[in-house]
Amino acid sequence: MHGIVYDELHDEIVVTNPFAEAILFFRGGTNGEEAPIRIIQGPNTFLKSPDTLAVDPEHDEVFVILRRQGAILVFQRDASGDVAPLRILRGPKTQLTSPMRVAVDPQNDLLVVGNRSPGRLLVFNRTDEGDVEPKVVIEGPKTGIIYPQAVQVYPPRKEIIVAVTDTTPAHRERRAKPGFIGVWNYTDNGDVPPKAIIKGPDSMLIRPRGVALNAKDKEIYVVDRIGNSLFTFHFPQIF
């Protein structure tokens, strides 16, 4: 499983299962061998190897990435069984060539997608469907985006926070460029460098894989794949 989200509003854990081609919903207090409370699964769902996901508890929707199909499916959060998606975002105009991560901002009605090959950030309206062009495309050498391993949004400041790693052939020999955490504004477009960044030897970041925000204490948590480590950074400038 590559996707797991905690829905704090409804106290549910939501995960994808690519082998079962399903989305599973568990109680927040699940412990041990416990069955899911709901399962979205079946031919009408179009779930083919679902990868990562995001939950919008305010609009009761779940956004699921199908990386191989270059698509994002949107389901009703409380749906169960063999149900069709509410919306499908897919097509050449979307530039979803290899979507990897998705984050939803219910306050500003935006959807942010991290795409690999090429590395780029795509910003859509939350309710976009079909073959539509993104509102914003952030890509290019100045961005440093090679592989967006994790994407988060901070709605109050309208910011995108991304964990970027190097997936060039060098990474297999541990010769890759060290990864970093970059921050962009929703309005950035084109080859724009991050407005704030965490990187360098002192950061100890090599291949950052996941990001979580703690706005109350102005902290950012990062997990790194190579070091098998969890780092906490004080990052007040983005909050």
C-alpha positions in Angstrom: 0.0 0.0 0.0 1.4 3.4 -1.0 -1.5 5.5 0.2 -2.8 6.0 3.7 -4.8 9.0 5.0 -6.3 9.7 8.4 -9.7 11.6 8.2 -9.7 13.4 11.5 -13.3 14.8 11.0 -14.8 11.3 10.7 -12.1 9.4 12.7 -11.4 7.0 9.8 -8.3 5.5 8.3 -8.4 5.3 4.5 -6.0 3.1 2.5 -5.6 1.9 -1.1 -5.0 -1.8 -1.9 -3.6 -2.1 -5.5 -3.7 -5.9 -5.5 -7.4 -6.0 -4.5 -8.1 -2.9 -6.7 -10.0 -1.4 -3.7 -10.2 1.5 -1.3 -10.5 0.4 2.4 -12.0 2.4 5.2 -11.2 1.5 8.9 -12.2 2.9 12.2 -9.7 5.4 13.6 -9.3 3.1 16.6 -8.8 -0.1 14.7 -6.4 -2.5 16.3 -5.3 -6.0 15.3 -7.3 -8.1 12.8 -10.3 -6.0 12.2 -12.5 -5.8 9.1 -12.9 -2.5 7.2 -16.1 -0.6 7.8 -16.5 0.1 4.1 -14.9 -1.1 0.8 -15.1 0.5 -2.6 -14.3 -2.3 -5.1 -15.7 -3.7 -8.3 -15.7 -3.2 -12.1 -17.8 0.0 -12.0 -15.2 1.7 -9.9 -12.5 1.6 -12.6 -9.9 1.1 -9.8 -6.9 -0.4 -11.6 -3.9 -0.5 -9.2 -4.9 2.5 -7.1 -1.8 4.1 -5.7 -2.0 7.2 -3.5 -5.0 9.2 -2.3 -6.3 12.2 -0.5 -9.5 12.8 1.5 -11.7 15.9 1.5 -13.8 15.5 4.6 -15.5 18.9 4.1 -17.0 17.8 0.7 -17.1 14.1 1.6 -14.9 13.1 -1.3 -11.9 10.8 -1.9 -9.4 11.4 -4.6 -7.4 8.4 -5.9 -4.5 8.3 -8.3 -4.2 5.7 -11.0 -0.6 6.2 -12.0 -0.4 3.8 -14.9 -3.6 5.1 -16.4 -2.7 8.8 -15.8 -5.9 9.5 -14.1 -7.5 10.7 -10.8 -10.8 9.2 -9.7 -13.1 10.9 -7.2 -15.5 9.0 -5.1 -18.1 9.9 -2.5 -16.4 9.4 0.9 -19.2 7.3 2.4 -19.7 5.2 -0.8 -19.5 1.4 -0.5 -19.3 -1.5 -2.9 -19.2 -1.4 -6.7 -19.9 2.3 -7.3 -18.9 4.5 -10.2 -16.6 7.5 -9.6 -18.3 10.9 -9.2 -15.6 12.4 -11.5 -12.6 11.3 -13.5 -9.7 13.6 -14.4 -7.8 12.2 -17.4 -6.6 13.1 -20.8 -3.7 14.7 -22.7 -4.7 18.3 -21.8 -4.4 17.4 -18.0 -0.6 16.6 -18.5 -1.1 13.7 -16.0 1.5 11.6 -17.7 2.6 9.8 -14.4 0.7 11.3 -11.4 2.3 10.2 -8.1 0.9 12.3 -5.3 -2.3 14.3 -4.8 -3.4 16.9 -2.2 -6.7 18.7 -1.9 -7.5 22.1 -0.5 -11.2 22.2 0.3 -11.0 25.8 1.5 -9.7 27.3 -1.8 -11.3 24.5 -4.0 -8.0 23.4 -5.5 -6.3 20.1 -6.3 -2.5 19.8 -6.5 -0.9 16.8 -8.2 2.8 15.9 -8.2 3.7 14.3 -11.6 6.8 12.3 -12.5 8.3 12.0 -15.9 8.6 14.9 -16.3 8.7 16.2 -12.7 6.1 18.9 -12.3 3.3 20.2 -10.1 -0.2 20.6 -11.6 -2.9 22.7 -10.0 -6.5 22.1 -10.9 -9.9 23.3 -9.7 -11.2 20.8 -7.1 -14.2 19.9 -9.2 -12.4 19.7 -12.6 -13.2 16.5 -14.6 -12.5 15.1 -18.0 -9.7 16.3 -20.2 -9.0 19.9 -18.8 -5.9 22.0 -18.7 -4.4 22.7 -15.3 -4.6 26.2 -13.9 -0.9 26.2 -13.1 2.1 24.1 -14.1 5.3 24.4 -12.1 8.2 22.7 -13.9 11.7 23.3 -15.2 15.3 23.3 -14.1 14.9 26.2 -11.6 12.3 24.3 -9.7 14.6 21.4 -9.1 11.5 19.1 -9.3 12.6 15.6 -10.5 10.4 13.3 -8.5 7.7 14.8 -6.2 7.7 12.1 -3.5 5.1 13.8 -1.2 2.8 16.8 -1.7 1.0 18.8 1.0 -0.9 22.0 0.9 -1.3 24.8 3.5 -4.6 26.5 2.7 -4.2 29.6 5.0 -1.1 30.7 3.1 -2.0 29.1 -0.2 1.3 27.1 -0.3 2.4 23.8 -1.8 5.0 21.9 0.2 6.8 19.1 -1.7 9.4 16.4 -0.9 11.6 16.1 -4.0 14.0 13.3 -4.7 16.4 12.4 -7.5 15.3 9.4 -9.6 18.0 9.6 -12.3 20.1 6.4 -12.8 22.6 7.7 -10.3 20.2 7.2 -7.4 20.6 3.4 -7.7 24.3 3.8 -6.9 23.7 6.3 -4.1 25.3 9.0 -6.2 22.0 11.0 -6.6 21.7 14.6 -5.7 20.3 14.9 -2.2 16.6 15.6 -2.0 15.0 18.6 -0.5 11.7 20.1 0.8 10.5 23.0 -1.4 7.7 25.4 -0.9 5.7 27.2 -3.7 2.8 29.5 -3.9 -0.5 28.5 -5.6 0.1 31.4 -8.1 3.6 30.3 -9.1 3.6 29.2 -12.8 6.4 27.9 -15.0 10.0 27.5 -14.1 9.9 29.1 -10.7 12.4 28.2 -7.9 10.9 27.4 -4.5 10.4 30.4 -2.2 11.6 28.4 0.8 13.7 25.3 1.0 15.2 22.7 3.4 18.3 21.0 2.0 22.0 20.5 2.4 24.3 18.3 4.5 23.1 19.7 7.9 19.5 18.8 7.0 20.5 15.1 6.6 17.9 14.8 3.8 18.9 12.3 1.1 15.6 10.9 -0.2 12.7 12.5 1.6 9.6 10.3 1.2 6.8 11.8 3.3 5.9 15.2 4.7 3.4 16.3 7.5 2.7 19.7 8.8 2.2 20.9 12.4 0.9 24.5 12.0 0.4 25.0 15.7 4.1 24.6 16.5 5.3 25.8 13.1 7.0 22.5 12.5 7.4 20.1 9.5 8.0 16.4 9.8 9.9 14.5 7.1 10.7 10.8 6.7 13.8 9.9 4.7 14.0 6.6 2.9 17.8 6.2 2.9 18.3 7.0 6.6 15.1 5.3 7.7 14.7 8.4 9.8 12.0 10.9 10.9 13.2 14.5 11.1 11.4 17.5 12.7 12.3 20.9 11.4 11.2 24.3 12.8 10.0 26.1 9.7 8.1 29.3 10.8 8.5 31.2 7.5 5.9 29.0 5.8 3.2 29.3 8.5 
